[in-house]
Amino acid sequence: MSGDTIRDLHVAIVGAGIGGLALAMGLEKRGVPYTIYEAAQEFSAVGLSAGIGFGPNGDLALDMLQEGFREKYDKVCVGNMPGEPQDIYYEGMLLEPGLGLNESWRGKTAWGHPDYVRRGVRHSPSTFKSFNYVNSTDINQAHRHAVLEIMTTFISAEKVRFSKTLMEIQQRSDKVILKFADGDVAEASILVGADGIKSTVREHVLRPLYPSQVEPVYANSYCYRGVITTSEAKEIFGDLTDVAKMYVGERLCCVTYLISKGDEFNFLLCALDDKPWELKNAVSQQITQEVMLADFEGPGVDERFRRLLKKARPVKWGFFYHRHTSTYYRDRVVLLGDSAHASLPFQAAGAGQGLEDSLILCNLLATIYHDRDQVAALAPYIRAGFAAYDAIRRPRAQRQLERAHEMSDMLHYRHPETGKRIESIASKLQKNWFEWIWFHDLKADIDAACKKMDAALNK
């Protein structure tokens, strides 16, 4: 870097997951200079679930970030089985024996929206050639990789630096200095932290004023997960596999849905926990199959779930999230995606919120870079832009996070309003629970953020 004017603007993005690549896509399209720094040796992904999907807000954000993404994304998606209602997000049923199949409420406990279309990512064979499977011995990550593979087609390969583990961040009045484990040093005008739930950048942003908010919080719940063929799943659940399900129960629940163009069946069996998480620096724990099966023993659990659980790897995956975050930025450093607002998975909306972050941030940066005096000092624009980003994004993302926690309480029979009645849970979820997430006016958010930035600059 040779200066700190608008024409010197250069964005460093730490992390090449969905959030980081989405921001890069937006900056690439808008002609804003950037470099991605990724710790892995090549593009890779680790996800709690084999599939990943975006709600209508995520689809819209991707369209607005980069034309052409949606067309490619549509080719690797699958919904409920053909002939079944595609506007069903999930159908609620019971974990207890009988699953509620003979209850009077059967057929009335699904939630969704007439304008919602269920889609989940299926596997693309070329994924195996270009991605490294991190911490995975099976294809559980392949579907998430398919999304990342599409995203990389919209960014310039020469703008990505691999094997760059960020160790230290130094902020100066005119730049940010990044120091990596291999000894390399880089400089940028701003740094965007898209480095996940255990974020180095988050620590830099929050440690000085909010040290208690740095580390992700264990949600006192965990899951076992797996992917099996749909034919295997049908041997257990029959036609119940055709539509995505949430089976609710006392301290236990199960989430199931189809992936791989309907050829595979993804499942998470979840349980509440009364003990703290045992491992300090890991979100998963290898256990024995006997210990795993013991979580779903007893007369209150339908035998079909024990059959399903035997097909899971004996690995306990802890649910962690960032319950409180008082700011998404500090001076020239800003947070995005899971680094800012890691969430529980029960609304399947966390990735979509990261896409919204990227959309707002890339538009603010593009407005600064292209619509302002090129020789003007950059620092005031960074302050105003990040304050506007925080004001628009943080309330909405934090609300999603809180609602996902509340939904977890419902599914585990811990919510004070819905209690242990599936009819009450379904009724609550059917009453505009998801509409504010799915059908939000993102163009209005972009306009509001730019207006806030301009207002701060004109004070």
PyMOL commands that set and color helices and strands:
alter all, ss='L'
color gray80, all
select helices_A, chain A and resi 6-8+18-30+56-65+69-74+127-130+142-152+157-159+200-206+211-213+230-242+260-262+289-294+303-309+338-341+345-347+350-371+379-411+422-430+435-438+442-457
alter helices_A, ss='H'
color red, helices_A
select strands_A, chain A and resi 11-14+34-37+77-78+88-94+110-112+120-121+160-161+166-171+176-180+185-188+190-193+217-229+245-248+252-259+264-272+284-286+315-321+329-330+333-335
alter strands_A, ss='S'
color yellow, strands_A
deselect
rebuild
show_as cartoon
